[in-house]
Amino acid sequence: DVYKRQLVITIEEAHRFLDPAIVRSTIFGTIAREMRKYFVTLLIVDQRPSGIDAEVMSQVGTRITALLNDDKDIDAIFTGVSGGQSLRSVLAKLDSKQQALVLGHAVPMPVVVQTRPYDEQFYREIGDIDWQEMPDEQVFAEAESAKMDLGF
């Protein structure tokens, strides 16, 4: 089947599960290294990427990073990334609350993205939609519009 159902496992505070001492005794190291062929992948979320096993980090295809200050964390993000040294200066200039650097397989070249503010207007906009009351055609049209906004 060409369209296999994919599974994304999200690990928040990933250094607690993926540090070098623990990763070899849990399933997460195996998932990171070998499970892509079975359409299983990890979404690794952490504020201290230096605490994540280097082999696991080498398997991360796309990285999204906000401003980091610790040199070990910055090194962990850019290890194995071509042009990593020049990207360090880009990372250092990010607005800590509104920007992130995206690099890797998901983008043709590293790009800085601006996040939208999560202010009252944002919550009004998402609160106005009652998806269950909306006809399926409109839900699909809204989903297609959102995909276009994201570049898919």
Residue frames as a rotation matrix with the C-alpha (Angstrom) as fourth column:
ASP 1
0.582 0.813 0.000 0.00
0.813 -0.582 0.000 0.00
0.000 0.000 -1.000 0.00
VAL 2
-0.143 -0.667 0.731 1.55
0.643 -0.624 -0.443 3.30
0.752 0.407 0.518 -1.16
TYR 3
-0.074 0.209 0.975 -0.21
-0.449 -0.880 0.154 5.35
0.890 -0.426 0.159 1.49
LYS 4
-0.259 -0.095 -0.961 0.81
0.690 0.678 -0.252 3.67
0.676 -0.729 -0.110 4.73
ARG 5
0.817 0.529 0.228 -0.59
0.170 -0.599 0.782 5.19
0.550 -0.601 -0.580 7.87
GLN 6
-0.227 -0.961 0.157 2.19
0.168 -0.198 -0.966 7.06
0.959 -0.193 0.206 9.61
LEU 7
0.741 0.353 -0.571 2.66
0.602 0.025 0.798 7.29
0.296 -0.935 -0.194 13.35
VAL 8
-0.089 -0.735 0.672 4.41
-0.055 -0.670 -0.741 10.19
0.995 -0.102 0.019 15.05
ILE 9
0.470 0.121 -0.874 5.40
0.823 0.299 0.484 9.69
0.320 -0.946 0.041 18.67
THR 10
0.385 -0.283 0.878 6.01
-0.168 -0.957 -0.235 12.97
0.907 -0.057 -0.416 20.50
ILE 11
0.238 -0.399 -0.885 8.50
0.916 0.395 0.069 13.02
0.322 -0.827 0.460 23.35
GLU 12
0.686 0.022 0.727 8.43
-0.151 -0.974 0.172 16.18
0.712 -0.227 -0.665 25.47
GLU 13
0.537 -0.619 0.573 11.44
-0.806 -0.175 0.565 16.81
-0.250 -0.765 -0.593 27.74
ALA 14
0.850 -0.074 -0.522 13.23
-0.291 0.760 -0.581 14.33
0.439 0.646 0.624 25.49
HIS 15
-0.147 -0.986 0.084 16.53
-0.656 0.034 -0.754 14.40
0.740 -0.166 -0.652 27.39
ARG 16
-0.090 0.177 0.980 14.82
-0.933 0.330 -0.145 12.39
-0.349 -0.927 0.135 30.14
PHE 17
0.711 0.453 0.537 14.17
-0.240 0.875 -0.421 9.52
-0.661 0.170 0.731 27.71
LEU 18
0.940 -0.301 0.158 16.91
0.243 0.271 -0.931 9.94
0.237 0.914 0.328 25.12
ASP 19
0.530 -0.828 0.181 20.06
-0.835 -0.473 0.282 10.67
-0.148 -0.301 -0.942 27.10
PRO 20
-0.092 -0.647 -0.757 22.98
-0.785 0.515 -0.345 8.34
0.613 0.562 -0.555 26.32
ALA 21
-0.877 -0.290 0.383 22.56
-0.476 0.629 -0.615 6.25
-0.062 -0.722 -0.690 29.49
ILE 22
-0.277 0.881 0.384 18.82
-0.349 0.280 -0.894 5.67
-0.895 -0.382 0.230 29.08
VAL 23
0.144 0.444 -0.884 18.33
-0.954 -0.175 -0.244 5.50
-0.263 0.879 0.398 25.31
ARG 24
-0.573 -0.449 -0.686 19.88
-0.662 0.747 0.064 2.04
0.484 0.490 -0.725 25.00
SER 25
-0.976 0.216 0.006 17.52
0.163 0.755 -0.635 0.55
-0.142 -0.619 -0.772 27.56
THR 26
-0.166 0.962 -0.216 14.28
-0.153 -0.241 -0.958 1.96
-0.974 -0.126 0.187 26.13
ILE 27
0.171 0.351 0.921 12.40
0.812 0.479 -0.333 1.50
-0.558 0.804 -0.203 22.88
PHE 28
0.822 0.269 -0.503 12.90
0.037 -0.905 -0.423 5.16
-0.569 0.329 -0.754 21.89
GLY 29
-0.135 -0.943 -0.304 16.47
-0.549 -0.184 0.815 4.63
-0.825 0.277 -0.493 20.67
THR 30
-0.613 -0.010 0.790 15.30
0.464 0.805 0.370 1.80
-0.639 0.593 -0.489 18.43
ILE 31
0.498 0.853 0.157 12.44
0.691 -0.281 -0.666 3.91
-0.524 0.440 -0.729 17.12
ALA 32
0.595 -0.315 -0.739 14.80
-0.373 -0.923 0.094 6.79
-0.712 0.220 -0.667 16.30
ARG 33
-0.414 -0.908 -0.060 17.30
-0.530 0.187 0.827 4.52
-0.740 0.375 -0.558 14.55
GLU 34
-0.954 -0.166 0.249 15.18
0.015 0.804 0.594 1.95
-0.299 0.571 -0.765 12.76
MET 35
-0.360 0.912 0.198 11.46
0.536 0.376 -0.756 2.59
-0.763 -0.166 -0.624 12.65
ARG 36
-0.339 0.240 -0.909 11.21
-0.602 -0.799 0.013 5.02
-0.723 0.552 0.416 9.71
LYS 37
-0.905 -0.041 -0.423 10.93
-0.381 0.517 0.766 2.07
0.187 0.855 -0.484 7.36
TYR 38
-0.620 0.741 -0.256 7.76
0.774 0.632 -0.046 1.14
0.128 -0.227 -0.966 9.27
PHE 39
-0.175 0.534 0.827 6.40
0.308 -0.768 0.562 4.72
0.935 0.353 -0.030 9.03
VAL 40
0.760 0.284 -0.585 7.02
0.638 -0.153 0.754 5.44
0.125 -0.946 -0.298 12.71
THR 41
-0.117 -0.809 0.576 8.94
0.445 -0.562 -0.698 8.56
0.888 0.175 0.425 13.66
LEU 42
-0.027 0.018 -0.999 9.78
0.985 -0.168 -0.030 10.61
-0.169 -0.986 -0.013 16.72
LEU 43
0.417 0.088 0.905 8.95
0.200 -0.980 0.003 14.25
0.887 0.179 -0.426 17.31
ILE 44
-0.060 -0.586 -0.808 11.61
0.963 0.179 -0.202 15.21
0.263 -0.790 0.554 19.83
VAL 45
0.564 0.292 0.772 10.88
0.090 -0.952 0.293 18.30
0.820 -0.096 -0.564 21.93
ASP 46
0.418 -0.478 -0.772 13.48
0.908 0.208 0.364 19.62
-0.013 -0.854 0.521 24.33
GLN 47
0.985 -0.118 0.130 15.03
-0.121 -0.992 0.020 22.83
0.127 -0.035 -0.991 25.60
ARG 48
0.281 -0.929 0.241 18.38
-0.740 -0.050 0.670 21.13
-0.611 -0.367 -0.702 26.21
PRO 49
0.884 0.144 -0.444 19.27
-0.434 0.607 -0.666 19.18
0.173 0.782 0.599 23.04
SER 50
-0.105 -0.991 -0.083 22.79
-0.805 0.134 -0.578 18.55
0.583 0.006 -0.812 24.36
GLY 51
-0.338 0.034 0.941 21.24
-0.800 0.516 -0.306 16.02
-0.496 -0.856 -0.147 26.75
ILE 52
0.766 0.642 0.036 20.02
-0.491 0.620 -0.612 13.85
-0.415 0.451 0.790 23.88
ASP 53
0.253 -0.660 0.707 22.13
0.297 0.749 0.593 10.93
-0.921 0.060 0.385 22.65
ALA 54
-0.320 -0.503 -0.803 24.32
-0.559 -0.584 0.589 11.92
-0.765 0.637 -0.094 19.67
GLU 55
-0.959 -0.017 0.284 23.26
0.190 0.704 0.685 8.89
-0.211 0.710 -0.671 17.61
VAL 56
-0.051 0.999 0.018 19.59
0.876 0.054 -0.479 9.77
-0.479 -0.008 -0.878 18.09
MET 57
0.260 0.104 -0.960 20.30
-0.078 -0.989 -0.128 13.40
-0.963 0.108 -0.249 17.15
SER 58
-0.739 -0.611 -0.284 22.02
-0.344 -0.020 0.939 12.20
-0.580 0.791 -0.195 13.98
GLN 59
-0.736 0.532 0.420 18.73
0.666 0.680 0.305 10.54
-0.123 0.504 -0.855 12.95
VAL 60
0.089 0.776 -0.625 16.70
0.449 -0.591 -0.670 13.75
-0.889 -0.221 -0.401 13.29
GLY 61
-0.222 -0.157 0.962 15.91
0.972 0.047 0.232 14.81
-0.082 0.987 0.142 9.72
THR 62
0.056 0.302 0.952 14.25
0.359 -0.896 0.263 18.16
0.932 0.327 -0.159 10.37
ARG 63
-0.430 -0.272 -0.861 15.10
0.903 -0.140 -0.407 20.49
-0.010 -0.952 0.305 13.21
ILE 64
0.357 0.521 0.776 13.13
0.321 -0.848 0.422 23.47
0.877 0.099 -0.470 14.45
THR 65
-0.170 -0.519 -0.838 15.01
0.977 0.025 -0.214 25.54
0.132 -0.855 0.502 16.97
ALA 66
0.891 0.342 0.300 14.35
0.261 -0.925 0.277 28.77
0.372 -0.169 -0.913 18.78
LEU 67
0.358 -0.782 0.510 17.03
-0.604 -0.611 -0.512 30.88
0.712 -0.124 -0.691 20.40
LEU 68
0.793 -0.254 -0.555 19.55
0.532 0.732 0.425 28.84
0.298 -0.632 0.715 22.41
ASN 69
0.779 -0.513 0.360 22.25
-0.577 -0.811 0.093 30.31
0.244 -0.280 -0.928 24.66
ASP 70
0.489 -0.599 0.634 24.25
-0.372 0.514 0.773 27.30
-0.789 -0.614 0.028 25.83
ASP 71
-0.117 -0.646 -0.754 27.14
-0.978 -0.057 0.201 26.37
-0.172 0.761 -0.625 23.51
LYS 72
-0.855 -0.183 0.486 26.60
-0.180 0.982 0.054 22.62
-0.487 -0.042 -0.873 24.10
ASP 73
0.053 0.963 0.264 22.96
0.282 0.239 -0.929 22.92
-0.958 0.124 -0.259 23.03
ILE 74
0.526 0.068 -0.848 23.89
-0.663 -0.592 -0.459 24.94
-0.533 0.803 -0.266 19.95
ASP 75
-0.561 -0.794 -0.233 26.56
-0.797 0.444 0.409 22.36
-0.222 0.416 -0.882 19.04
ALA 76
-0.625 0.379 0.682 23.99
0.145 0.915 -0.376 19.56
-0.767 -0.136 -0.627 19.41
ILE 77
0.461 0.861 -0.217 21.57
-0.031 -0.229 -0.973 21.27
-0.887 0.455 -0.079 17.03
PHE 78
0.643 -0.221 -0.733 24.19
-0.737 -0.438 -0.514 21.87
-0.208 0.871 -0.445 14.33
THR 79
-0.332 -0.762 0.555 26.21
-0.487 0.643 0.591 18.64
-0.808 -0.074 -0.585 14.60
GLY 80
-0.511 0.032 0.859 26.22
0.540 0.789 0.292 17.01
-0.668 0.613 -0.421 11.17
VAL 81
0.654 0.756 -0.003 24.51
0.521 -0.454 -0.722 19.98
-0.548 0.471 -0.692 9.52
SER 82
-0.219 -0.741 0.635 26.33
0.971 -0.228 0.068 21.44
0.095 0.632 0.769 6.53
GLY 83
-0.267 0.025 0.963 26.84
0.231 -0.969 0.089 25.17
0.936 0.246 0.253 7.02
GLY 84
0.449 0.502 -0.739 26.18
0.784 0.175 0.596 24.79
0.429 -0.847 -0.315 10.73
GLN 85
-0.402 -0.693 -0.598 28.87
0.880 -0.473 -0.043 27.28
-0.253 -0.544 0.800 11.66
SER 86
-0.929 0.075 0.362 27.29
0.099 -0.893 0.439 30.08
0.356 0.444 0.822 9.60
LEU 87
-0.003 0.998 -0.060 23.82
0.269 0.059 0.961 29.18
0.963 -0.014 -0.269 10.93
ARG 88
-0.197 -0.145 -0.970 25.05
0.976 0.060 -0.207 29.86
0.088 -0.988 0.129 14.47
SER 89
-0.963 -0.188 -0.191 24.99
0.207 -0.975 -0.083 33.59
-0.171 -0.120 0.978 13.74
VAL 90
-0.502 0.862 0.071 21.44
-0.208 -0.201 0.957 33.31
0.839 0.466 0.280 12.36
LEU 91
0.100 0.519 -0.849 20.36
0.698 0.571 0.432 31.48
0.709 -0.636 -0.305 15.51
ALA 92
-0.554 -0.429 -0.714 21.95
0.826 -0.394 -0.404 34.13
-0.108 -0.813 0.572 17.73
LYS 93
-0.991 0.136 0.016 19.86
-0.129 -0.966 0.226 36.86
0.046 0.222 0.974 16.08
LEU 94
-0.448 0.881 -0.153 16.45
0.502 0.389 0.773 35.20
0.740 0.269 -0.616 16.49
ASP 95
-0.297 0.526 0.797 13.69
-0.777 -0.619 0.119 36.98
0.555 -0.583 0.592 18.39
SER 96
-0.962 -0.261 0.080 13.33
-0.257 0.761 -0.596 34.64
0.095 -0.593 -0.799 21.36
LYS 97
-0.512 0.829 0.228 9.53
-0.087 0.214 -0.973 34.82
-0.855 -0.518 -0.037 21.45
GLN 98
0.418 0.785 -0.457 8.55
-0.464 -0.248 -0.851 35.12
-0.781 0.568 0.260 17.79
GLN 99
0.411 -0.320 -0.854 11.07
-0.886 0.081 -0.457 33.33
0.215 0.944 -0.250 15.57
ALA 100
0.482 -0.333 0.811 12.49
-0.173 0.871 0.460 29.88
-0.859 -0.362 0.362 14.96
LEU 101
-0.261 -0.643 -0.720 15.03
-0.937 -0.011 0.350 28.40
-0.233 0.766 -0.599 12.56
VAL 102
0.703 0.488 0.518 13.88
-0.292 0.862 -0.415 25.42
-0.649 0.141 0.748 10.47
LEU 103
-0.090 -0.772 -0.629 16.50
-0.993 0.023 0.113 23.26
-0.073 0.635 -0.769 8.78
GLY 104
-0.568 -0.210 0.796 16.76
-0.272 0.960 0.059 19.78
-0.777 -0.183 -0.602 7.34
HIS 105
-0.847 0.142 0.512 14.71
0.463 0.672 0.579 17.52
-0.262 0.727 -0.635 5.09
ALA 106
0.047 0.998 -0.040 11.44
0.854 -0.061 -0.517 19.44
-0.518 -0.010 -0.855 5.33
VAL 107
0.785 0.174 -0.595 12.82
-0.047 -0.941 -0.336 22.62
-0.618 0.291 -0.730 3.77
PRO 108
0.832 -0.467 0.300 15.05
0.450 0.251 -0.857 23.14
0.325 0.848 0.419 0.71
MET 109
-0.291 -0.913 0.286 17.30
0.342 -0.379 -0.860 25.49
0.894 -0.152 0.422 2.70
PRO 110
-0.520 0.092 -0.849 17.39
0.849 -0.046 -0.526 26.74
-0.087 -0.995 -0.054 6.30
VAL 111
-0.275 0.537 0.797 14.69
0.277 -0.750 0.601 29.33
0.920 0.387 0.057 6.89
VAL 112
-0.984 0.061 -0.166 13.68
0.135 -0.351 -0.927 31.61
-0.115 -0.934 0.337 9.75
VAL 113
-0.290 0.950 0.114 9.95
0.586 0.083 0.806 31.49
0.757 0.301 -0.580 10.46
GLN 114
-0.823 0.174 0.541 7.87
-0.453 -0.776 -0.439 34.02
0.344 -0.606 0.717 12.33
THR 115
-0.689 0.636 -0.348 5.30
0.713 0.681 -0.166 32.59
0.132 -0.363 -0.923 14.71
ARG 116
-0.115 0.727 0.677 1.97
0.140 -0.663 0.736 34.26
0.983 0.180 -0.025 15.12
PRO 117
-0.809 -0.128 0.574 1.10
-0.504 -0.350 -0.789 35.86
0.302 -0.928 0.219 18.44
TYR 118
-0.459 0.675 -0.578 -1.22
0.642 0.702 0.309 33.87
0.614 -0.229 -0.755 20.67
ASP 119
-0.988 0.133 0.073 -3.20
-0.151 -0.831 -0.535 36.91
-0.010 -0.540 0.841 21.72
GLU 120
-0.392 0.914 0.102 -6.92
-0.152 0.045 -0.987 37.52
-0.907 -0.403 0.121 22.23
GLN 121
0.107 0.421 -0.901 -7.51
-0.947 -0.232 -0.221 37.78
-0.302 0.877 0.373 18.47
PHE 122
-0.698 -0.432 -0.571 -5.97
-0.595 0.794 0.126 34.34
0.399 0.428 -0.811 17.91
TYR 123
-0.939 0.332 0.092 -8.23
0.191 0.723 -0.664 32.71
-0.287 -0.606 -0.742 20.48
ARG 124
-0.118 0.916 -0.383 -11.28
-0.471 -0.392 -0.791 34.55
-0.874 0.087 0.478 19.12
GLU 125
-0.130 0.012 -0.991 -10.50
-0.990 0.061 0.131 33.24
0.062 0.998 0.004 15.63
ILE 126
-0.813 -0.209 -0.544 -10.10
-0.258 0.966 0.014 29.62
0.522 0.152 -0.839 16.66
GLY 127
-0.852 0.521 0.055 -13.00
0.098 0.261 -0.960 29.81
-0.515 -0.812 -0.274 19.10
ASP 128
-0.279 0.779 -0.562 -15.44
-0.790 -0.519 -0.326 30.93
-0.546 0.353 0.760 16.42
ILE 129
-0.356 0.073 -0.932 -15.26
-0.787 0.515 0.341 27.68
0.505 0.854 -0.126 14.49
ASP 130
0.050 0.404 0.913 -17.53
-0.683 0.681 -0.264 24.80
-0.728 -0.611 0.311 15.44
TRP 131
-0.693 -0.496 -0.523 -16.05
-0.716 0.391 0.578 22.11
-0.082 0.775 -0.627 13.20
GLN 132
-0.850 0.380 0.363 -18.66
0.289 0.915 -0.281 19.52
-0.439 -0.134 -0.888 14.11
GLU 133
0.139 0.951 -0.276 -21.47
0.210 -0.301 -0.930 21.76
-0.968 0.072 -0.241 12.87
MET 134
-0.112 -0.287 -0.951 -19.67
-0.770 -0.580 0.266 22.55
-0.628 0.763 -0.156 9.60
PRO 135
0.909 0.409 -0.074 -20.46
-0.349 0.653 -0.673 20.54
-0.227 0.638 0.736 6.44
ASP 136
0.496 -0.745 0.445 -17.71
0.483 0.663 0.572 18.08
-0.722 -0.069 0.689 5.46
GLU 137
0.480 -0.298 0.825 -17.01
0.817 -0.190 -0.544 19.94
0.319 0.935 0.153 2.22
GLN 138
0.790 -0.152 0.594 -16.28
-0.217 -0.976 0.038 23.14
0.574 -0.159 -0.804 4.14
VAL 139
0.776 -0.545 0.317 -14.03
-0.225 0.229 0.947 21.31
-0.589 -0.807 0.055 6.63
PHE 140
0.380 -0.642 0.666 -12.04
0.804 0.585 0.106 19.83
-0.458 0.495 0.738 3.73
ALA 141
0.577 -0.133 0.806 -11.83
0.518 -0.703 -0.487 23.24
0.631 0.699 -0.337 2.02
GLU 142
0.875 -0.257 0.410 -10.55
-0.464 -0.684 0.562 24.81
0.136 -0.682 -0.718 5.26
ALA 143
0.616 -0.674 0.409 -7.99
0.159 0.614 0.773 22.01
-0.772 -0.411 0.486 5.63
GLU 144
0.388 -0.452 0.803 -6.77
0.920 0.149 -0.362 22.55
0.044 0.880 0.474 2.05
SER 145
0.743 -0.078 0.665 -6.48
0.041 -0.986 -0.162 26.28
0.668 0.148 -0.729 2.71
ALA 146
0.830 -0.452 0.326 -4.45
-0.427 -0.140 0.893 25.60
-0.358 -0.881 -0.309 5.87
LYS 147
0.481 -0.669 0.567 -2.17
0.635 0.711 0.300 23.23
-0.604 0.215 0.767 3.93
MET 148
0.497 -0.265 0.826 -1.57
0.684 -0.467 -0.561 25.96
0.534 0.844 -0.051 1.33
ASP 149
0.873 -0.151 0.465 -0.73
-0.353 -0.852 0.386 28.43
0.338 -0.501 -0.797 4.13
LEU 150
0.637 -0.633 0.441 1.86
-0.274 0.349 0.896 25.96
-0.721 -0.691 0.049 5.41
GLY 151
-0.046 -0.693 -0.720 3.32
-0.951 -0.190 0.243 25.37
-0.305 0.696 -0.650 1.95
PHE 152
-0.588 -0.118 0.800 2.05
-0.063 0.993 0.100 21.82
-0.806 0.009 -0.591 1.39
